[in-house]
Amino acid sequence: MKLILLSAFMSLIATTINAQIITRYITPDSLSAIIPGYVEVSNINTKAITYNPPTPPTPPPPIDEDTTNEGNGVYYYGTPLSVNVSMSDGNYTTTSQGKVWTCRISIPNAKNIGLLFNQFNLSPNAEMYIYNSVGSILKGKIKKEHFTYGNTVTISSIQGNALIIYLIERGNTGIFQSSISISKIIAGYLDLLESDSTSSPAARLSFCGTSVNCIPHVQCYQEKMFSARAVARWFKISGGQCSGTLINNETSNGRAYFLTAFHCVDENDNGQLEQSEIDDLQFASFQFLFWRTQCNGNVNNRGIEFDGAILRASSRASDVVLLELIEQPGIGDRVNYAGWNRTTNAPNDYLSYIIHHPHGADMRLTTTRRVRTHPFAWNYWQTNYSSGVVTGGSSGSALFNENGQIVGQLKGGASCCNYTDFSDRFGKFDRSWGGAGLQTWLSPNQNLQATGLLNLTDIPINGPGTIACTTPAQFSTLPNLLDVTYEWSVTTGLQIVSGQGTSTVTISGFPNNNVGSGFLTLTLRSPTKGETRIYTVSKQVFISNGSVLGTYNSPTNDVQPLAPFTRFNQVTNNTCISVATNMTIPAGSTVSWSGPANTSEIIWSQSGNNVNIYFSGLDQTIVLSLSVTNSCGTTNLNYRFTCTSTNSCGIVPLRVVLSPNPSSSNMQVSLTDKANTNLKMDISEIRIIDKSGNIKLKNTYGVGQKNVNLNISTLTPDVYTILVFDGRTWTSEKFIKN
């Protein structure tokens, strides 16, 4: 909104290779564990500064739907004071950890203090820590290498009327090498919503009240946290505070574009962005992840802040500004980039929402009740709310549709805790697309209609959960991430075939390594960005010895898939009286079937990779084991077959012809088609089985053998079963030996 809360966080800055300063909420007892040499420093000089806080003016009462009455002033929290603080104002102490320079800055009438260093020359081994006098808030450690742009550094305001600057040069016991000076201090006259859950800013919006407790904490809506990770409160060197959102582009590469409101940059509200206002953006500070650690809790997450921005696009007509952060989040900083949609249709009522920092408070969520085109300003959406409102400091926050895509940004209005039924307006994203030239930056090549969320919180490894040892498989992650390097590694049992250093890698199992699974690990690095510049994710990959699949002729399907029989899945394969499998086995494998001995009722045999079974009647069952061995190891499977049909089920019905029968010595054997007795089949094998199921004779034959003269003279006179195999199925017949 144009009522900008100038909260004390002017800039929790560090324009840095690490690109940030971390704020910690602590207890006084913890300082000694964090700051090196702290317990050895007992004498700290004080620099006292006189300050007479002003009385903020009272704005006019709000008027709903009046676009000329949305407020046009910056909401100040403090006063910039020109000062001259130098090394001579502090004192030195030699500790066991190194030489320390300290200085206490005291402003008795201030509620918070912010610093602008006009000289910031820290030696390579120097570390700076800044904390308030009550020991509840700490910024640091801060190093020179954190700041890559110039020698001017801004440190955002710290709650309290006194702070301590603690600068240590580790290992130095001689002459102090670092040199700093402070030219400006922001003395706060309003409370900060920082670490005390009960405090409320002494809002100058007296008609709206002083509390933002009517707006729910974002942590109470876990499904919105992916969007929340793209949202920041941001501060200008002059003291203005707004909200805004990291926004995705067509390549989803993590380039740090930031969407907010035109009026947040237009400090003098003249409808133009003057060069001084644009130049001041280099000193802006952007704080992400600043929310309560739990729903309705009283502890704030530490947040992470980045310094500096460049103006990329703007339009007063839809009140939009697109910035690009100079110092950008790193790959492990767990910020996201929101998607957007250029739709001209209003987002769904009750499903669209706003995530923002009202009065500079921890992140809040407001849900809509009604969204439509503003009746007096067609470049804008007009919005009422079902839960919460927006207020000073919310300006520039995104209006998300039901799919979590940005469709606008907050201009202003009259809603606040005391006027929850008043509406607000949001600049339409589709009007900003051409009006502000957003396409040039967000989709210059594809002119996309919409993009989705770039989720850098839970970066995936896409790929199969199981791979064959001998067959390479591809795995991938988010491509094209800006300034990010890709490094893949594997544990025992896996090997990288190709793709190292890219977003897609090919891996395979490792032959002769009998390991059932391994881990594929991706390490992403952004060496010049962020506080956490490394992101690591792993995926467990199971290694199979190759896929073993098979079909058989069932009563209902000639190519029925075979189902293995296990302890936990005691399935049976219903079969015809004659069964023939068709197995798909990994290349280079040896196959072995095993099972019970043949009987006069059930006969089976292996033929190449397959098994053939003959049942003499219904409801007979056999369990056969299959072992497939290759360079990766051995796969063992069990199959249970039960005869449920006497049909041939796709196998040509055959008949064994014996002559003479009975016989005492020799017998002619042939195998014919039952439908055509003149058509003789090849005979691959003959077995003779006695009544007890014992094999009394077993002969094999070559291709083309259609008649066999079988000598049975050695058999004891009795009744026998002869089994004849044609290479696919067994056929039986009874005969008598005289």
Residue pairs with C-beta under 8 A, 6 or more apart in sequence:
1 70
1 71
1 390
1 391
1 392
1 393
1 394
1 395
1 410
1 411
1 412
1 413
1 424
2 70
2 71
2 72
2 73
2 263
2 269
2 395
2 411
2 412
3 59
3 70
3 71
3 73
3 75
3 205
3 391
3 392
3 395
3 412
4 73
4 74
4 75
4 240
4 241
4 242
4 263
4 264
4 392
4 393
4 395
5 75
5 77
5 201
5 241
5 358
5 359
5 360
5 392
5 393
6 74
6 75
6 76
6 77
6 78
6 235
6 238
6 239
6 240
6 241
7 77
7 157
7 190
7 192
7 193
7 201
7 233
7 235
7 241
7 359
7 360
7 393
8 77
8 78
8 111
8 112
8 114
8 156
8 157
8 158
8 159
8 186
8 188
8 190
8 192
8 194
8 360
9 114
9 156
9 157
9 192
9 233
9 235
9 241
9 285
9 287
9 360
10 78
10 114
10 154
10 156
10 157
10 186
10 235
10 236
10 237
10 239
10 285
11 114
11 154
11 155
11 156
11 235
11 237
11 283
11 284
11 285
11 305
11 307
12 21
12 23
12 139
12 155
12 156
12 285
12 287
12 303
12 305
13 21
13 153
13 154
13 155
13 156
13 283
13 285
13 305
13 307
14 20
14 21
14 142
14 146
14 147
14 153
14 305
14 306
14 307
14 327
15 146
15 147
15 148
15 149
15 150
15 153
15 306
15 307
15 308
15 326
15 327
16 143
16 145
16 146
16 147
16 148
16 307
16 327
17 145
17 146
17 148
17 527
17 528
18 143
18 145
18 146
18 330
18 530
18 531
18 533
19 146
19 306
19 307
19 327
19 328
19 329
19 330
19 529
19 530
19 531
20 146
20 304
20 305
20 306
20 307
20 327
20 333
20 530
20 531
21 139
21 140
21 142
21 146
21 155
21 156
21 305
22 139
22 140
22 302
22 303
22 304
22 531
23 137
23 138
23 139
23 302
23 303
23 305
24 34
24 137
24 138
24 139
24 302
25 136
25 137
25 195
25 299
25 300
25 302
26 34
26 131
26 135
26 136
26 137
26 138
27 135
27 136
28 134
28 135
28 136
31 38
31 131
31 135
31 138
32 38
32 39
34 129
34 138
34 140
35 129
35 140
35 166
35 168
36 95
36 97
36 98
36 127
36 168
36 170
37 93
37 95
37 96
37 97
37 98
37 100
37 168
38 166
40 93
40 95
40 96
40 97
40 100
41 93
41 95
41 100
41 102
41 166
42 93
43 91
43 93
44 90
44 91
44 102
44 103
44 104
44 164
45 89
45 90
45 91
45 102
45 103
45 104
46 103
46 104
46 105
46 106
46 162
47 85
47 89
47 90
47 103
47 104
47 105
47 106
48 106
48 107
48 108
49 81
49 83
49 105
49 106
49 107
49 185
49 187
50 107
51 79
51 81
51 107
51 108
51 109
51 110
51 187
52 109
53 79
53 109
53 110
53 187
53 189
54 79
54 189
56 76
56 189
56 190
56 202
56 204
57 204
58 204
58 206
59 71
59 73
59 204
59 205
59 206
59 207
60 69
61 207
62 69
62 207
62 208
62 414
62 416
62 419
62 422
63 69
63 414
64 413
64 414
64 419
64 421
64 422
64 423
65 375
65 376
65 382
65 414
65 423
66 414
67 374
67 376
67 377
67 425
69 414
70 411
70 412
70 413
70 414
71 392
71 412
72 269
73 269
74 238
74 239
74 240
74 267
75 204
75 205
75 240
75 241
75 392
75 393
76 189
76 190
76 239
77 112
77 157
77 188
77 189
77 190
77 192
77 201
77 239
77 241
77 360
78 110
78 112
78 114
78 157
78 186
78 187
78 188
78 189
78 190
78 239
79 186
79 187
79 189
80 184
80 185
80 186
80 238
80 239
81 184
81 185
81 186
81 187
82 183
82 184
83 182
83 183
83 184
83 185
84 181
84 182
84 183
85 103
85 105
85 181
85 182
85 185
86 180
86 181
86 182
87 101
87 176
87 179
87 180
87 181
89 103
90 101
90 102
90 103
90 165
91 101
91 102
91 103
92 99
92 100
92 101
92 176
93 99
93 100
93 102
94 100
94 173
95 168
97 168
97 170
97 171
98 125
98 168
98 169
98 170
98 171
98 172
98 173
99 168
99 169
99 172
99 173
99 174
99 176
100 166
100 167
100 168
100 169
101 165
101 167
101 168
101 176
101 178
102 164
102 165
102 166
102 167
103 164
103 165
104 133
104 162
104 163
104 164
104 165
105 113
105 115
105 162
105 163
105 164
105 165
105 182
105 185
106 133
106 161
106 162
107 113
107 161
107 162
107 185
107 187
108 161
109 161
109 187
109 189
110 161
110 187
110 188
110 189
111 159
111 160
111 161
111 188
111 189
111 190
111 191
111 192
112 157
112 158
112 159
112 160
112 186
112 188
112 191
112 192
112 194
113 157
113 158
113 160
113 161
113 162
113 163
113 185
113 186
113 187
113 188
114 154
114 155
114 156
114 157
114 158
114 185
114 186
114 188
115 130
115 154
115 155
115 182
115 184
115 185
115 186
116 152
116 153
116 154
116 155
116 182
116 183
116 184
116 185
116 186
116 237
117 152
117 153
117 154
117 155
117 180
117 181
117 182
117 183
118 151
118 152
118 181
118 182
118 183
118 184
119 151
119 179
119 180
119 181
120 144
120 147
120 151
120 152
120 153
120 180
121 144
121 151
121 178
121 179
121 180
122 128
122 143
122 144
122 167
122 178
122 180
123 144
123 169
123 172
123 177
123 178
124 144
124 145
125 169
125 170
125 171
125 172
126 143
126 144
126 167
126 168
126 169
126 170
126 177
126 178
127 140
127 141
127 142
127 143
127 167
127 168
127 170
128 140
128 141
128 142
128 143
128 165
128 166
128 167
129 138
129 139
129 140
129 141
129 142
129 165
129 166
129 167
129 168
130 138
130 139
130 140
130 142
130 155
130 158
130 163
130 164
130 165
130 166
131 137
131 138
131 139
131 140
131 158
131 163
131 164
131 166
132 158
132 159
132 160
132 162
132 163
132 164
133 160
133 161
133 162
133 163
133 164
134 160
136 159
136 160
136 195
137 158
137 159
137 160
137 194
137 195
139 155
139 156
139 158
140 166
147 153
147 307
148 327
149 282
149 307
149 308
149 326
149 327
152 283
154 237
154 283
154 285
154 307
156 235
156 285
156 287
156 305
157 186
157 188
157 192
159 191
159 192
159 194
159 195
159 196
165 180
167 178
167 180
169 176
169 177
169 178
186 239
190 201
190 202
190 203
190 204
191 199
191 200
191 201
191 202
192 199
192 201
192 360
193 199
193 200
193 201
193 212
193 359
193 360
193 361
193 362
194 300
195 299
195 300
197 292
197 297
197 298
197 299
198 298
200 210
200 211
200 212
200 213
200 359
201 210
201 359
201 360
202 210
203 209
203 210
203 359
203 392
205 391
205 392
205 416
207 416
207 418
207 419
208 391
208 416
208 417
208 418
208 419
209 416
209 417
209 418
211 417
212 358
212 359
212 361
212 364
212 391
212 417
213 417
214 388
214 389
214 417
214 420
215 358
215 361
215 364
215 365
215 366
215 388
215 389
215 390
215 391
215 417
216 364
216 365
216 366
216 387
216 388
217 291
217 292
217 295
217 296
217 297
217 362
217 363
217 364
217 365
218 224
218 225
218 228
218 291
218 355
218 362
218 363
218 364
218 365
219 225
219 291
219 292
219 293
219 294
219 295
219 297
220 295
220 296
220 365
221 365
224 353
224 355
224 365
224 404
226 336
226 404
226 453
226 455
226 457
227 336
227 338
227 353
227 355
227 400
227 404
227 453
228 291
228 355
228 363
228 365
229 288
229 289
229 334
229 335
229 336
229 457
230 245
230 246
230 247
230 335
230 336
230 337
230 338
230 453
231 243
231 244
231 245
231 246
231 288
231 355
231 356
231 357
231 363
231 397
231 398
232 243
232 244
232 245
232 246
232 258
232 286
232 287
232 288
232 290
233 241
233 242
233 243
233 286
233 287
233 290
233 357
233 360
233 363
233 393
234 241
234 242
234 243
234 244
234 258
234 260
234 264
234 284
234 285
234 286
234 287
234 396
235 241
235 284
235 285
235 287
236 264
236 265
236 267
236 280
236 281
236 283
236 284
237 280
237 283
237 284
238 267
238 280
240 264
240 267
241 357
241 360
241 393
242 260
242 261
242 264
242 393
242 394
242 395
242 396
242 397
243 260
243 355
243 356
243 357
243 393
243 394
243 395
243 396
243 397
243 410
244 258
244 259
244 260
244 261
244 264
244 286
244 323
244 396
244 397
244 398
244 409
245 258
245 259
245 260
245 338
245 355
245 397
245 398
245 406
245 409
246 256
246 257
246 258
246 259
246 288
246 329
246 335
246 336
246 337
246 338
247 257
247 258
247 259
247 322
247 337
247 338
247 340
247 406
247 442
248 257
248 337
248 338
248 339
248 340
248 442
248 451
248 452
248 453
248 454
249 255
249 257
249 441
249 442
249 443
249 451
250 442
250 443
250 444
250 445
250 446
250 448
250 451
251 480
252 337
252 451
252 454
252 478
252 480
253 480
253 481
253 482
254 328
254 329
254 331
254 337
254 454
254 456
254 481
254 482
254 484
255 324
255 328
255 482
256 306
256 324
256 325
256 328
256 329
257 312
257 322
257 323
257 324
257 337
257 441
257 442
258 286
258 309
258 322
258 323
258 324
258 325
259 320
259 321
259 322
259 323
259 396
259 398
259 406
259 409
260 321
260 323
260 395
260 396
260 409
261 319
261 320
261 321
261 395
261 396
261 409
261 410
261 411
261 427
262 273
262 314
262 315
262 316
262 318
262 319
262 320
262 321
262 427
263 269
263 319
263 395
263 411
263 412
264 321
264 395
264 396
265 273
265 277
265 278
265 281
265 311
265 314
265 321
266 272
266 273
266 277
266 316
267 277
267 280
268 274
268 277
271 316
272 316
273 311
273 314
278 311
281 308
281 309
281 310
281 311
281 323
282 308
282 309
282 310
282 326
283 307
283 308
284 307
284 308
284 309
284 323
285 305
285 306
285 307
286 305
286 306
286 307
286 309
286 325
287 303
287 304
287 305
288 303
288 304
288 305
288 306
288 329
288 333
288 335
289 301
289 302
289 303
289 304
289 334
289 335
290 300
290 301
290 303
290 357
290 362
290 363
291 300
291 301
291 362
291 363
292 298
292 299
292 300
292 301
292 362
293 299
293 300
293 301
300 362
301 362
304 329
304 333
304 335
304 531
306 325
306 327
306 328
306 329
307 326
307 327
308 325
308 326
308 327
309 323
309 324
309 325
309 326
310 323
310 324
310 326
311 321
311 322
311 323
312 322
312 323
312 324
312 440
312 441
313 320
313 321
313 322
313 436
313 437
313 438
313 440
313 441
314 320
314 321
314 322
314 436
315 427
315 432
315 435
315 436
315 437
317 379
317 431
317 435
318 379
318 380
318 427
318 428
318 431
318 432
318 435
318 436
319 380
319 409
319 411
319 427
320 409
320 427
320 432
320 435
320 436
320 438
321 396
321 436
322 436
322 438
322 441
322 442
324 441
327 529
328 529
328 530
329 335
329 456
329 529
329 530
330 526
330 529
330 530
330 531
330 532
330 533
331 456
331 481
331 484
331 524
331 525
331 526
331 529
331 530
331 532
331 533
331 534
331 535
332 524
332 526
332 530
332 531
332 532
332 533
332 534
332 535
333 456
333 530
333 531
333 532
334 456
334 457
334 532
335 456
335 457
336 453
336 454
336 455
336 456
336 457
337 453
337 454
337 456
338 398
338 400
338 404
338 405
338 406
338 453
339 403
339 404
339 405
339 406
339 450
339 451
339 452
339 453
339 454
340 405
340 406
340 407
340 429
340 442
340 450
340 451
341 401
341 403
341 405
341 406
341 407
341 429
341 449
341 450
342 429
342 430
342 433
342 449
342 450
343 401
343 407
343 430
343 449
343 450
344 428
344 430
346 371
346 372
346 373
346 381
347 368
347 371
347 381
347 399
347 400
347 401
347 402
347 407
348 371
348 401
348 402
349 368
349 369
349 370
349 371
350 367
350 368
350 369
350 386
351 368
351 401
351 402
352 367
352 368
352 371
352 399
352 400
352 401
352 402
352 407
353 365
353 366
353 367
353 368
353 399
353 400
354 365
354 366
354 367
354 368
354 390
354 394
354 397
354 398
354 399
354 400
354 410
355 363
355 364
355 365
355 366
355 397
355 398
355 400
356 363
356 364
356 366
356 390
356 393
356 394
356 397
356 410
357 363
357 364
357 393
357 394
357 397
358 364
358 389
358 390
358 391
358 392
358 393
358 394
359 391
359 392
359 393
360 393
361 393
364 388
365 387
365 388
366 385
366 387
366 388
366 389
366 390
367 385
367 386
367 387
367 388
368 383
368 384
368 385
368 386
368 399
369 384
369 385
369 386
370 383
370 384
371 381
371 382
371 383
371 399
372 381
372 382
373 380
373 381
373 382
374 380
374 381
374 382
374 425
375 382
377 425
379 427
379 428
379 431
379 435
380 408
380 411
380 425
380 426
380 427
380 428
381 399
381 407
381 408
381 425
381 426
381 428
382 423
382 424
382 425
383 399
383 413
383 423
383 424
383 425
383 426
384 421
384 423
385 415
385 420
389 415
389 416
389 417
389 419
389 420
389 422
389 424
390 397
390 410
390 413
390 415
390 424
391 415
391 416
391 417
394 410
395 410
395 411
395 412
396 409
396 410
397 409
397 410
398 406
398 408
398 409
398 410
399 406
399 407
399 408
399 409
399 410
399 426
400 406
400 407
401 407
403 452
404 453
405 450
405 451
405 452
406 429
407 426
407 428
407 429
407 430
408 426
408 427
408 428
408 429
409 426
409 427
409 429
410 424
410 425
410 426
411 424
411 425
411 426
411 427
412 424
412 425
413 422
413 423
413 424
413 425
414 422
414 423
414 424
415 421
415 422
415 423
415 424
416 422
429 438
432 438
433 439
439 447
442 448
442 451
443 451
454 478
456 478
456 535
459 477
459 478
459 522
459 524
459 535
459 537
460 477
460 478
460 537
461 475
461 476
461 477
461 520
461 522
461 537
461 538
461 539
462 475
462 476
462 477
463 473
463 474
463 475
463 476
463 520
463 539
463 541
464 473
464 541
465 540
465 541
465 542
466 541
466 542
466 543
466 544
467 473
467 507
467 508
467 509
467 541
467 542
467 543
467 544
468 508
468 509
468 543
468 544
468 545
468 546
468 547
468 586
468 632
469 508
469 509
469 510
469 511
469 543
469 544
469 545
469 546
469 630
469 631
469 632
469 633
470 508
470 509
470 511
470 546
470 586
470 587
470 588
470 630
470 631
470 632
471 508
471 546
472 497
472 506
472 507
472 508
473 506
473 507
473 508
474 499
474 504
474 505
474 506
475 504
475 505
475 506
475 507
475 520
475 539
476 503
476 504
476 505
477 486
477 503
477 504
477 522
477 524
477 537
478 503
479 503
479 504
480 503
481 503
481 524
481 526
482 526
483 526
483 527
483 528
483 529
484 524
484 525
484 526
485 501
485 524
485 525
485 526
485 527
486 501
486 502
486 503
486 522
486 523
486 524
487 500
487 501
487 522
487 523
487 524
487 525
488 496
488 499
488 500
488 505
488 507
488 520
488 521
488 522
488 523
489 496
489 520
489 521
489 523
490 496
490 507
490 518
490 519
490 520
490 521
491 518
491 519
491 521
492 510
492 513
492 515
492 518
493 509
493 510
493 513
493 515
493 516
493 517
493 518
493 543
494 507
494 508
494 509
494 510
494 518
494 519
494 520
494 541
494 543
495 507
495 508
495 509
495 510
496 505
496 506
496 507
497 506
497 507
497 508
498 505
498 506
499 505
499 506
505 520
507 520
507 541
509 543
509 544
509 632
511 631
511 632
512 631
512 632
513 632
514 633
515 543
516 542
516 543
517 540
517 541
517 542
517 543
518 540
518 541
518 543
519 538
519 539
519 540
519 541
520 538
520 539
520 541
521 536
521 537
521 538
521 539
522 536
522 537
522 538
523 534
523 535
523 536
524 534
524 535
524 536
525 533
525 534
525 535
526 533
527 533
543 632
544 632
544 635
545 586
545 628
545 630
545 632
545 633
545 634
545 635
546 585
546 586
546 589
546 628
546 630
546 632
546 635
547 584
547 586
548 583
548 584
548 585
548 586
548 626
548 628
548 635
548 637
549 561
549 562
549 583
549 584
550 561
550 562
550 581
550 582
550 583
550 584
550 610
551 559
551 560
551 561
551 562
551 581
551 582
552 560
552 562
552 573
552 575
552 579
552 580
552 581
552 582
552 641
553 559
553 560
553 575
553 576
553 578
553 579
553 580
553 649
553 650
553 651
554 560
554 573
554 574
554 575
554 576
554 649
555 574
555 575
555 576
555 644
555 645
555 647
555 649
558 649
558 650
559 582
560 573
562 573
562 581
562 639
563 569
563 571
563 573
563 639
564 571
564 637
564 638
564 639
565 571
565 572
565 623
565 638
565 639
565 640
566 638
570 640
571 640
572 621
572 640
572 641
572 642
573 639
573 640
573 641
573 642
574 642
574 644
574 645
575 613
575 615
575 641
575 642
575 643
575 644
575 645
575 649
576 643
576 645
576 646
576 647
576 648
576 649
576 650
576 651
577 614
577 615
577 616
577 617
577 643
577 645
577 646
577 647
577 648
577 649
578 612
578 613
578 614
578 615
578 648
578 649
578 651
578 729
578 730
578 731
579 611
579 612
579 613
579 614
579 615
579 641
579 729
580 610
580 612
580 651
580 728
580 729
581 610
581 611
581 612
582 610
583 591
583 609
583 610
583 626
585 591
585 609
585 628
586 628
586 630
586 632
587 630
588 630
588 631
589 628
589 629
589 630
590 628
590 629
590 630
591 606
591 608
591 609
591 626
591 627
591 628
592 606
592 626
592 627
592 629
593 604
593 606
593 611
593 624
593 625
593 626
594 624
594 625
594 627
595 604
595 622
595 623
595 624
595 625
596 602
596 622
596 623
597 693
597 695
598 604
598 605
598 687
598 689
598 693
598 695
598 723
599 689
599 693
600 616
600 689
600 690
600 691
600 693
600 721
600 732
601 615
601 616
601 617
601 620
601 693
602 613
602 614
602 615
602 616
602 620
602 622
603 613
603 614
603 687
603 689
603 723
603 730
603 732
604 611
604 612
604 613
604 614
604 622
604 624
605 611
605 612
605 685
605 725
605 730
606 612
607 727
607 728
611 624
611 626
612 725
612 728
612 729
612 730
613 622
613 624
613 641
613 730
614 723
614 729
614 730
614 731
614 732
615 643
616 732
617 643
617 646
618 643
618 644
618 645
618 646
619 642
619 643
619 644
620 642
620 643
621 640
621 641
621 642
621 643
622 640
622 641
623 638
623 639
623 640
623 641
624 638
624 639
624 641
625 636
625 637
625 638
625 639
626 636
626 637
626 638
626 639
627 634
627 635
627 636
628 634
628 635
628 637
629 635
651 728
651 729
652 673
653 673
653 674
653 675
654 671
654 672
654 673
654 674
654 681
654 724
654 726
654 729
654 731
655 671
655 672
655 673
655 674
655 677
655 731
655 733
656 669
656 670
656 671
656 722
656 724
656 731
656 732
656 733
657 668
657 669
657 670
657 671
657 672
657 677
658 667
658 668
658 669
658 722
658 733
658 735
659 667
659 668
660 667
661 667
661 735
661 736
662 735
662 736
662 737
662 738
663 712
663 735
663 736
663 737
663 738
664 712
664 713
664 737
664 738
665 711
665 712
665 713
666 709
666 710
666 711
666 712
666 713
667 709
667 710
667 712
667 735
668 707
668 708
668 709
668 710
669 683
669 686
669 707
669 708
669 709
669 710
669 722
669 724
670 680
670 683
670 706
670 707
670 708
671 680
671 681
671 682
671 683
671 706
671 724
671 726
671 731
672 678
672 679
672 680
672 681
673 679
673 681
680 706
680 707
681 706
681 726
682 701
682 703
682 704
682 705
682 706
682 726
682 727
683 701
683 705
683 706
683 707
683 708
683 724
683 725
683 726
684 700
684 701
684 705
684 725
684 726
684 727
685 698
685 699
685 700
685 701
685 723
685 724
685 725
686 697
686 698
686 699
686 701
686 708
686 710
686 722
686 723
686 724
686 725
687 695
687 697
687 698
687 722
687 723
687 725
688 695
688 696
688 697
688 698
688 712
688 715
688 720
688 721
688 722
688 723
689 695
689 696
689 720
689 721
689 722
689 723
690 696
690 718
690 720
690 721
691 718
691 719
691 720
696 715
696 720
697 710
697 712
697 715
699 708
699 710
701 708
712 737
715 737
716 737
717 736
717 737
717 738
718 736
718 737
719 734
719 735
719 736
719 737
720 734
720 735
720 736
720 737
721 732
721 733
721 734
722 732
722 733
722 734
722 735
723 730
723 731
723 732
724 730
724 731
724 732
724 733
725 731
